[in-house]
Structures are given as C-alpha cells and as structure tokens.
C-alpha cells in the first residue's frame, strides 16, 4: 500500500518536513517514491506547500494520506478538490483554482519563530569578532 506522509529533514531540534509518497513499509526517513510538497511548522504561520496535480494523482490511484498529511490537505483544500475531481470536474480547473488560492494567501514569511538551539543568536559572529579584535603581541 502506498502512503502520503511526512519525511523529517532539518537539524536537531529544528524540524521541517517533506511531504512524500512512499511504500507503507519504508522507514520514516527512508526510501520514497516522490516528493510532492513541504511543511515547516517553525514559521509563523506554518508553511505548507504541495504540488496539487501530483497530490490529486496519487490520491486518485489509491494512496492513503497519514493523519498529519490529511490535516494539511484539508487546510489547503486539496481533499475537497479531490472529492470534486471524483465527481467529474477536470483536473486542470482544480489545479488552476489551487494556484489562485496560493496567490490569495500571499507570500509566506520564511523566518522561524524560534531561535536555533545553539545559544544566543549571533553568538558565533560575536566570538569571531572578539577574536579578531585582540591586540597582537
């Protein structure tokens, strides 16, 4: 069985996810068939992007979304568009509608709402500047 699920990427304590199509038995961060989107919960608001045409294709051939991907698909309206596609609407009009909705949402702020766990922001640059300012003897 094929699943649409999240694949974790990013540094320690700084998760972001790719939305992938994978075999059910593959490990979480293991082998996948195709990357169809991304999800970053660390931005304000969370960044969710998906290739609508590929998502609709995989749903039409029987791929089952995980619970978390199901929530993302509902927020983006993909599940509702999939229902309309099954009733006979053309995929081109649905993809155009998804693009219009993406433009209407406006640009995403990709700045994270949490600082990296490595300490104070800019601490590395401050240490480097302090090292360069020491008088040479």
C-alpha positions in Angstrom: 0.0 0.0 0.0 1.2 3.5 -0.8 1.1 6.3 1.8 1.4 10.0 1.6 3.3 11.0 4.7 5.9 13.3 6.2 9.6 12.8 6.0 11.6 14.7 8.6 14.5 16.9 7.4 16.4 19.6 9.2 18.8 20.0 12.0 18.4 18.6 15.5 15.6 20.5 17.3 14.8 22.4 14.1 12.4 20.1 12.2 10.9 20.7 8.8 9.2 18.0 6.7 8.8 17.0 3.1 5.5 15.5 2.0 6.4 12.3 0.2 4.7 9.4 -1.4 6.2 6.2 0.0 5.5 2.5 0.5 3.9 1.9 3.8 6.7 -0.4 5.0 9.5 2.0 4.3 11.1 3.8 7.3 10.0 7.3 8.2 13.2 8.9 6.7 13.9 6.1 4.3 13.1 5.3 0.8 10.3 7.2 -1.0 8.7 7.3 -4.5 8.2 11.0 -5.0 8.4 14.4 -3.1 5.2 16.3 -3.6 5.4 19.1 -1.0 6.9 20.6 2.1 5.7 21.5 5.6 7.6 23.8 8.0 5.9 24.1 11.4 8.6 26.6 12.7 7.4 29.6 10.7 4.6 31.9 11.7 2.1 30.8 10.2 3.3 27.3 9.3 4.5 26.9 5.7 2.5 24.3 3.7 3.1 23.8 0.0 2.0 21.0 -2.1 2.1 20.1 -5.8 -1.7 19.9 -6.3 -1.6 17.9 -9.5 0.7 15.2 -8.1 -1.3 15.0 -4.9 -4.6 14.6 -6.8 -2.9 11.9 -9.0 -1.7 9.9 -6.0 -5.0 10.2 -4.2 -6.8 9.0 -7.4 -4.7 5.9 -7.7 -5.3 4.9 -4.1 -2.6 6.4 -1.9 -3.7 6.9 1.7 -2.5 10.1 3.5 -1.3 9.8 7.1 -3.2 11.7 9.8 -0.9 14.7 9.7 -0.9 14.9 5.9 -4.7 14.6 6.0 -4.9 17.7 8.2 -2.5 19.6 5.8 -4.6 18.5 2.8 -7.7 19.7 4.5 -6.2 23.1 5.3 -5.0 23.6 1.8 -8.4 22.4 0.3 -6.9 19.5 -1.6 -9.3 16.9 -0.1 -12.3 19.0 -1.1 -10.9 19.4 -4.6 -10.2 15.6 -4.8 -13.9 15.0 -4.0 -14.9 17.3 -6.8 -12.4 15.6 -9.2 -14.1 12.2 -8.4 -17.4 13.7 -9.3 -16.1 14.6 -12.8 -14.5 18.1 -12.6 -11.4 18.4 -14.8 -8.0 18.4 -13.0 -6.9 21.5 -14.9 -9.6 23.7 -13.4 -8.9 22.3 -10.0 -5.1 22.9 -10.2 -5.8 26.5 -11.5 -8.1 27.0 -8.5 -5.4 25.8 -6.2 -2.8 28.2 -7.8 -5.3 31.1 -7.3 -5.8 30.1 -3.6 -2.0 30.1 -3.2 -1.7 33.6 -4.7 -4.6 34.8 -2.5 -2.8 33.5 0.7 0.0 35.9 -0.1 3.8 35.4 0.4 4.9 33.2 3.3 7.3 34.6 5.9 10.1 32.1 6.0 11.6 33.4 9.2 11.2 31.0 12.0 9.5 31.9 15.3 12.1 30.0 17.3 15.8 30.7 17.6 18.2 27.9 16.8 19.1 25.8 19.8 22.9 26.7 19.5 22.6 29.5 22.0 22.2 33.2 21.6 21.6 34.5 18.1 24.7 35.8 16.6 26.9 34.4 19.4 29.2 32.7 16.9 29.7 36.0 15.0 30.4 37.9 18.3 33.0 35.4 19.3 34.7 35.7 15.9 34.7 39.5 16.1 36.1 39.4 19.6 38.9 37.0 18.5 39.9 39.4 15.7 39.9 42.5 18.0 42.6 41.1 20.4 45.9 43.1 20.1 48.7 41.2 18.6 51.9 40.9 20.8 
